[in-house]
Amino acid sequence: MRKESDFLGERSIEKDALYGIHSLRAKENFPDSTPFQIEWYKSIGLVKLACYETYKCYKASLLKKYQKSKIPFKLIRDEVTEALISSAIDISLGKHFEWFIVPAIQGGAGTSINMNVNEIIANSALLKIRKKPGNYSFIDPIEHANIFQSTNDVIPTSLKIAIMQLLKILQENINFLRTEIENIEKSNHQTLRIGYTQMQEAVPTSFGRLFSSYNEALSRDWWRTSKCYERIKVVNLGGSAVGTGLTVPRFFIMEVVQSLQRLTGLPVTRSENLSDATNNLDSFVEVHAILKAHAVNLEKMVNDLRLLSSDLSHKEISIPRKQIGSSIMPGKVNPVIPEFVISVAHKIYANDNLISSLCAQGCLELNAYLPIIGHAFIESLKLLIAADGSIKNNLICGLTINNVKSEEKLFYSASISTALIPYIGYKKASELANLMKEKHLNIYQANRKLKIIDDVKLSVLLKTENLLKEGFTIGDLLLWQKKLTRT
């Protein structure tokens, strides 16, 4: 064991541990078992790396302009800076995550997160210069690892980096799913089915039309997601504790975000108002609402597919059989993918409420609830990425449409008589519909009994291209009347 101290006292730490006293206190104070998001951990490494790279440039600029003896504060030795840079790179790759012991749910606005990373960086850097962990006289978690930084600019900035990286993956997954949906749309453009309103039979439509609505919704989701970067890219790095830049060199404030941009390849930009970017978290509310909209579209789509493939609906479509559905009922297979996606959607709705309400809980210069806000946000992104992938791979790929059964069902549905209203009027169409229901006849059989329309003409009106035509024209009706006159 080794001893570490702060102004609250002294604690014993495992001698080889890369965490320190600040992390240990947080673990004891916040008895939560929810693990911190590794994506956020990695992005903190990138932010720290940008800070150390900027420090190097700042030091070089100072030494070019002033004699070392004239600089009014102690500079970090190059060996230490290089060790810090190497350790920050390790963090950005997810290394040493086992030493990150602070839970996801915590108090303190993220100070514990920042200090846990600072301690890991300092102690791993000590090992790189052949010193033992805890030997902070050489490399200190605050004096060195936290140079020109504050929790209040590093942690929200790193959260936005993690979000932008995940948004990129989500965009790709939405598009992959949309492409598969579009393939079904195109191949079933003229595959007839009954449309439903309020879970009752309505009018003829097609599977192509149904899947085109999903395609359009996903296209909107993709477009909205692509616009999220504009809202989330503005960061407060360099603003220090409350966005005033106190204790931070102006050189650092002007350069550090550009360094982060180069390192990440993301369109991250420094806020023109660092106090605003520190105080207000409304951009998280706005962007998460877009994620919620995507979750709504996914839930609607899979719920439709679950219903159409159920035993309640004569199985108009068949979805892939993924796993045994019961420990007692032989042969039962459940729609587990739609159920997974619906569960995901409702978790995202819950996260949206949490994020909105806690972003509103910001007080004066800071929001103390950033850790749980960030955790919920990243969770939502990862769940949506997983949901999109599972829908594509486990539901859409392998989905089949029972077009023969669907078309037969359509012509036995009284709702198909609606297509005849412009030609024979509502009353005669109602006669057909009522007879179809009463005698369980298809529309051709009912028409032969009532002799409303010549069978050949009825067949023309009920051709797929006519049923799927968008509306009618006066020309259509005149042509119909002309044919009636000839007969």
C-alpha positions in Angstrom: 0.0 0.0 0.0 1.0 3.7 -0.4 -0.2 6.7 1.4 -1.8 9.7 -0.3 -3.1 12.9 1.2 -5.3 15.8 0.5 -6.5 18.7 2.7 -9.2 16.4 4.2 -6.7 13.8 5.4 -4.7 10.7 4.4 -5.7 7.4 2.8 -4.1 4.1 1.9 -4.0 3.2 -1.8 -2.9 -0.1 -3.5 0.7 0.5 -4.3 0.4 -0.3 -8.0 -3.0 1.4 -8.5 -3.2 4.1 -11.2 -6.0 5.9 -9.4 -5.4 8.0 -6.3 -7.1 9.5 -3.2 -9.6 11.6 -5.1 -10.9 8.6 -7.1 -11.0 6.5 -3.9 -13.1 9.1 -2.0 -15.5 9.4 -5.0 -16.0 5.6 -5.1 -16.7 5.5 -1.4 -19.0 8.6 -1.5 -21.1 7.4 -4.6 -22.0 3.7 -3.9 -23.4 3.1 -7.5 -22.5 0.1 -9.6 -23.4 1.7 -13.0 -20.1 1.7 -15.0 -18.9 4.9 -16.5 -19.2 5.1 -20.4 -15.9 4.1 -22.0 -16.6 6.3 -25.0 -16.6 9.3 -22.7 -13.4 8.1 -21.0 -11.7 7.8 -24.4 -12.8 11.3 -25.4 -11.4 12.8 -22.1 -8.1 11.3 -23.3 -8.4 13.2 -26.5 -9.2 16.5 -24.7 -6.3 16.0 -22.4 -4.0 15.3 -25.4 -5.1 18.5 -27.0 -4.3 20.4 -23.8 -0.8 18.9 -23.5 -0.1 19.5 -27.2 -1.2 23.1 -26.8 0.9 23.4 -23.7 3.9 22.3 -25.7 3.2 25.0 -28.3 2.7 27.6 -25.6 6.0 26.7 -23.9 7.8 26.9 -27.2 6.3 30.3 -27.9 7.3 31.6 -24.5 10.9 30.4 -24.8 11.1 31.9 -28.2 10.0 35.3 -26.9 11.4 35.3 -23.3 14.5 34.0 -21.5 13.5 31.1 -19.3 14.7 33.0 -16.2 12.2 35.9 -17.0 9.1 33.6 -17.2 7.2 34.2 -13.9 6.1 30.6 -13.4 7.7 27.2 -13.5 7.5 25.4 -16.8 6.9 21.6 -17.1 9.9 19.7 -18.1 9.8 18.3 -21.7 10.2 14.7 -20.4 7.1 15.1 -18.2 5.1 16.7 -21.0 6.0 13.8 -23.4 5.0 11.3 -20.7 1.7 13.1 -20.2 1.1 13.1 -24.0 1.8 9.4 -24.2 -0.5 8.6 -21.3 -3.3 10.8 -22.8 -3.0 8.8 -26.0 -3.4 5.6 -24.0 -6.6 6.9 -22.4 -7.9 7.9 -25.8 -7.4 4.2 -26.9 -9.3 3.0 -23.8 -6.2 1.7 -22.0 -6.2 1.6 -18.1 -10.0 1.8 -18.0 -9.9 -0.9 -15.3 -8.4 1.9 -13.0 -11.3 4.2 -13.6 -13.3 3.5 -10.5 -15.7 6.4 -10.3 -19.3 5.3 -11.0 -21.6 6.9 -13.6 -24.0 8.3 -11.0 -22.3 10.8 -8.8 -22.3 14.3 -7.4 -19.8 17.1 -8.0 -20.4 18.2 -11.6 -17.8 15.8 -13.0 -14.8 16.7 -10.7 -14.5 13.0 -9.7 -14.4 12.0 -13.4 -11.7 14.6 -14.2 -9.6 13.7 -11.1 -9.8 9.9 -11.8 -8.5 10.5 -15.3 -5.8 13.0 -14.0 -4.6 10.4 -11.5 -4.5 7.6 -14.2 -2.6 9.9 -16.5 -0.2 11.1 -13.8 0.5 7.6 -12.5 0.9 6.0 -15.9 3.2 8.8 -16.9 5.3 8.2 -13.8 5.7 4.6 -14.9 6.9 5.9 -18.3 9.7 7.9 -16.7 10.5 4.9 -14.4 9.0 6.2 -11.2 6.4 4.6 -8.9 2.7 5.4 -8.9 2.0 8.1 -6.3 5.4 9.8 -6.6 3.7 13.1 -7.3 6.7 15.2 -6.7 7.7 14.3 -10.3 4.3 14.3 -12.0 1.3 15.6 -10.1 -2.4 14.9 -11.0 -3.3 18.6 -10.6 -0.2 20.6 -11.2 0.8 18.6 -14.3 -2.0 16.4 -15.6 -4.6 19.2 -15.1 -2.5 22.0 -16.5 -4.6 25.0 -17.6 -7.7 22.9 -17.3 -10.9 22.7 -15.2 -13.4 20.0 -14.7 -16.0 22.5 -16.0 -14.5 22.8 -19.4 -12.8 19.4 -19.9 -15.7 17.2 -19.0 -18.5 18.9 -21.1 -16.1 19.2 -24.0 -15.2 15.6 -23.9 -18.8 14.6 -23.6 -19.6 16.5 -26.8 -16.6 14.8 -28.5 -18.0 11.4 -27.5 -21.5 12.4 -28.7 -20.2 13.5 -32.1 -18.3 10.3 -32.6 -21.4 8.2 -31.8 -23.6 10.4 -33.9 -21.4 9.5 -36.9 -21.9 5.8 -36.3 -25.7 6.4 -35.7 -25.9 8.3 -39.0 -24.3 5.4 -40.9 -26.6 2.8 -39.2 -29.7 4.8 -40.0 -28.6 4.9 -43.6 -27.8 1.2 -43.8 -31.2 0.4 -42.4 -32.9 2.9 -44.7 -31.3 1.2 -47.7 -32.7 -2.2 -46.7 -36.1 -0.7 -46.2 -35.9 1.0 -49.6 -35.1 -2.4 -51.3 -38.3 -3.8 -49.9 -40.2 -0.7 -51.0 -39.0 -1.0 -54.6 -39.5 -4.8 -54.9 -43.0 -4.5 -53.5 -44.2 -1.4 -55.2 -47.3 -3.1 -56.7 -47.8 -5.8 -54.0 -51.4 -5.0 -52.9 -52.6 -5.1 -49.3 -55.4 -3.7 -47.2 -54.6 -0.4 -45.5 -55.8 0.0 -41.9 -57.0 2.9 -39.9 -57.7 2.6 -36.2 -56.9 -1.1 -36.6 -59.9 -1.6 -38.9 -59.8 -2.4 -42.6 -59.6 0.8 -44.7 -58.8 1.1 -48.4 -56.4 -0.7 -50.8 -52.8 0.2 -50.7 -49.5 -1.6 -51.2 -46.6 -2.9 -49.3 -44.4 -0.6 -51.3 -46.4 2.4 -50.0 -46.1 1.1 -46.4 -42.3 0.6 -46.6 -41.9 4.0 -48.4 -43.4 5.7 -45.3 -40.7 4.0 -43.2 -38.1 5.0 -45.8 -39.2 8.6 -45.7 -39.2 8.7 -41.9 -35.7 7.2 -41.7 -34.5 9.7 -44.3 -35.7 12.5 -42.0 -34.0 10.9 -39.1 -30.7 10.7 -41.1 -31.1 14.4 -42.1 -31.9 15.6 -38.6 -29.0 13.5 -37.1 -26.6 15.1 -39.7 -27.7 18.5 -38.4 -26.9 17.6 -34.7 -23.2 18.5 -35.2 -24.2 22.1 -35.7 -25.8 22.2 -32.2 -23.3 20.0 -30.3 -20.0 21.2 -31.8 -19.6 24.4 -29.8 -17.4 23.8 -26.7 -16.1 25.8 -23.8 -12.6 24.3 -23.6 -10.3 27.0 -22.3 -13.1 28.7 -20.3 -11.8 27.2 -17.0 -14.2 27.1 -14.1 -17.0 29.5 -15.1 -16.2 30.5 -18.7 -14.0 33.5 -17.9 -10.7 31.8 -18.7 -9.3 32.7 -15.2 -5.9 31.0 -14.6 -5.6 30.1 -18.3 -3.2 31.8 -20.8 -4.9 33.6 -23.6 -2.7 31.7 -26.0 -4.1 28.5 -24.7 -7.7 29.6 -24.9 -7.2 30.6 -28.6 -5.3 27.5 -29.6 -6.6 24.5 -27.6 -9.9 23.9 -29.5 -8.1 24.1 -32.9 -5.7 21.4 -31.6 -8.7 19.3 -30.5 -10.2 19.7 -34.0 -7.0 18.5 -35.6 -6.8 15.5 -33.3 -10.4 14.4 -33.7 -11.2 15.4 -37.3 -14.6 16.7 -35.9 -16.1 20.1 -36.6 -15.6 21.2 -33.0 -15.5 25.0 -32.4 -14.8 27.3 -29.5 -17.8 29.2 -28.2 -17.9 32.9 -28.7 -19.4 33.1 -25.3 -17.6 30.7 -23.0 -19.7 31.6 -20.0 -22.9 30.6 -21.9 -21.3 27.4 -23.1 -20.5 26.6 -19.5 -23.7 27.7 -17.9 -26.3 26.4 -20.3 -26.9 22.8 -21.6 -29.9 23.4 -23.8 -28.0 22.0 -26.8 -28.1 18.6 -25.2 -31.8 18.9 -24.8 -32.3 19.9 -28.4 -30.1 17.1 -29.9 -31.5 14.4 -27.6 -35.0 15.4 -28.8 -33.8 14.5 -32.3 -32.7 11.1 -31.0 -36.1 10.7 -29.4 -37.8 11.4 -32.7 -35.8 8.6 -34.3 -36.8 6.3 -31.5 -40.5 7.2 -32.1 -40.1 6.2 -35.8 -38.4 3.0 -35.0 -41.1 2.0 -32.5 -43.9 2.8 -34.9 -42.2 0.7 -37.7 -41.4 -2.4 -35.6 -44.8 -2.3 -33.9 -46.4 -2.3 -37.4 -44.2 -5.3 -38.5 -44.9 -7.1 -35.3 -48.7 -6.7 -35.8 -48.6 -7.7 -39.5 -46.6 -10.8 -38.7 -48.7 -11.8 -35.7 -51.3 -14.6 -35.4 -53.9 -11.9 -35.1 -53.5 -10.6 -38.6 -53.3 -13.8 -40.8 -49.5 -13.2 -41.1 -49.4 -10.8 -44.0 -45.6 -10.8 -43.6 -43.2 -13.2 -42.0 -40.3 -12.0 -39.9 -37.2 -14.1 -39.2 -37.6 -16.7 -36.4 -34.7 -15.7 -34.1 -35.1 -17.8 -30.9 -37.4 -20.2 -29.1 -40.2 -18.2 -27.5 -41.4 -20.4 -24.6 -40.1 -22.8 -21.9 -43.4 -24.5 -21.9 -45.2 -24.0 -25.2 -43.6 -26.1 -28.0 -42.9 -24.4 -31.3 -43.6 -20.9 -30.0 -41.5 -18.1 -31.5 -41.9 -14.5 -30.3 -41.2 -11.2 -32.1 -38.2 -10.5 -29.9 -36.5 -8.0 -32.2 -39.6 -5.6 -32.2 -39.9 -6.1 -28.5 -36.2 -5.2 -28.0 -36.6 -2.0 -30.2 -39.7 -0.9 -28.3 -37.9 -1.4 -25.0 -35.0 0.7 -26.4 -37.4 3.4 -27.5 -39.0 3.7 -24.1 -35.7 3.9 -22.4 -34.8 6.8 -24.7 -38.1 8.5 -23.8 -37.1 8.1 -20.1 -33.6 9.5 -20.8 -35.1 12.4 -22.6 -37.2 13.4 -19.6 -34.1 13.0 -17.4 -31.9 15.1 -19.6 -34.5 17.9 -20.1 -35.3 18.2 -16.4 -31.7 18.1 -15.2 -30.4 20.5 -17.8 -33.0 22.9 -16.4 -31.5 22.3 -13.0 -28.3 24.2 -13.9 -27.7 26.8 -11.2 -26.0 30.2 -12.1 -22.5 29.4 -13.6 -22.7 25.6 -13.7 -24.8 22.5 -14.0 -23.9 20.0 -11.3 -25.7 17.1 -13.0 -23.6 16.8 -16.1 -22.3 13.3 -15.2 -25.8 11.7 -15.3 -26.9 13.8 -18.2 -23.9 12.6 -20.2 -24.4 9.0 -19.1 -28.0 9.0 -20.3 -27.2 10.8 -23.6 -24.4 8.3 -24.5 -26.7 5.4 -23.4 -29.4 6.6 -25.8 -27.0 6.9 -28.7 -25.6 3.4 -28.1 -29.1 1.9 -27.8 -30.2 3.5 -31.0 -27.1 2.3 -32.8 -27.8 -1.2 -31.5 -31.5 -1.0 -32.4 -30.9 0.2 -36.0 -28.3 -2.6 -36.4 -30.6 -5.3 -35.0 -33.6 -4.2 -37.1 -31.5 -4.4 -40.2 -29.8 -7.7 -39.5 -32.4 -9.6 -37.5 -35.7 -8.2 -38.8 -35.6 -6.6 -42.3 -33.0 -9.0 -43.8 -35.1 -12.2 -44.0 -38.5 -10.5 -43.9 -40.9 -11.9 -46.5 -44.2 -10.7 -47.7 -47.1 -13.1 -48.3 -48.4 -11.3 -51.4 -50.8 -14.1 -52.5 -52.5 -14.3 -49.2 -52.5 -10.5 -48.8 -54.1 -9.9 -52.2 -56.7 -12.6 -51.7 -57.6 -11.0 -48.3 -57.9 -7.6 -50.0 -60.5 -8.8 -52.5 -62.5 -10.3 -49.7 -62.4 -7.1 -47.8 -65.5 -4.9 -48.0 -63.2 -1.9 -47.9 -62.1 -2.5 -51.5 -65.6 -1.2 -52.6 -64.3 2.3 -51.7 -62.3 2.3 -54.9 -65.5 2.2 -56.9 -67.2 5.2 -55.3 -66.1 7.7 -58.1 -67.6 5.5 -60.7 -70.8 4.0 -59.1 -71.4 6.2 -56.1 -71.4 5.6 -52.4 -74.8 3.9 -52.2 -74.1 1.2 -54.8 -70.6 0.7 -53.3 -72.3 0.2 -49.9 -74.6 -2.4 -51.4 -71.5 -4.3 -52.6 -69.8 -3.9 -49.2 -72.7 -5.1 -47.2 -73.3 -8.2 -49.3 -69.6 -9.1 -49.2 -69.7 -8.9 -45.4 -73.0 -10.7 -45.0 -72.3 -13.6 -47.4 -68.5 -13.7 -47.0 -68.0 -13.1 -50.7 -65.2 -11.4 -52.6 -66.0 -8.3 -54.6 -66.3 -10.2 -57.9 -68.8 -12.7 -56.4 -70.9 -9.9 -54.8 -70.9 -7.9 -58.0 -72.2 -10.9 -60.1 -75.1 -11.2 -57.6 -76.0 -7.5 -57.7 -75.1 -6.9 -61.4 -73.8 -3.4 -60.7 -70.8 -3.4 -63.1 -69.8 -5.6 -66.0 -67.2 -8.1 -64.8 -64.6 -7.0 -67.4 -65.0 -3.4 -66.4 -64.7 -4.2 -62.8 -61.5 -6.1 -63.4 -60.1 -3.0 -65.1 -61.1 -0.8 -62.2 -59.5 -3.2 -59.8 -56.2 -3.5 -61.6 -53.2 -2.9 -59.4 -52.2 0.2 -61.2 -55.7 1.7 -60.9 -56.0 0.9 -57.2 -52.6 2.5 -56.5 -53.1 5.5 -58.7 -52.9 8.8 -56.7 -56.4 10.1 -57.0 -58.6 10.3 -60.1 -59.1 12.9 -62.8 -62.2 14.1 -64.7 -60.7 12.4 -67.7 -60.9 9.1 -65.9 -64.6 9.5 -65.2 -65.4 10.7 -68.7 -63.6 7.7 -70.1 -65.6 5.4 -67.8 -68.9 7.0 -68.8 -68.0 6.6 -72.4 -67.4 2.9 -71.9 -70.8 2.6 -70.0 -72.6 4.3 -73.0 -71.0 1.9 -75.5 -72.4 -1.1 -73.4 
